Amino acid sequence: MIDAMLTLGAARLKELPVCFFFSNYEEVGHGACAGFPDACRQMLVVDMGVVGEKVAGNEQSVSICVKDSTGPL
């Protein structure tokens, strides 16, 4: 999302009916309960995925964090 904002630039973003919302609460289900305008009609949600050595996720497929419940070793 940050890359999209930087690529579009501030002037273009002001012309578009788009908002960006960053939350650190999505895991507990209340990250998007507030903070975006009432005019919002659609949402595109981007979630994180754990990748790295000794974790089940990878960069080529969906990563499910629960599979890595012990975390990196």
Secondary structure, DSSP 8 states (H G I E B T S, - for coil): -HHHHHHHHHHHHHHSS------S-GGGT-TTSSSS-TT------------STTSS--TTS---GGGGTT---
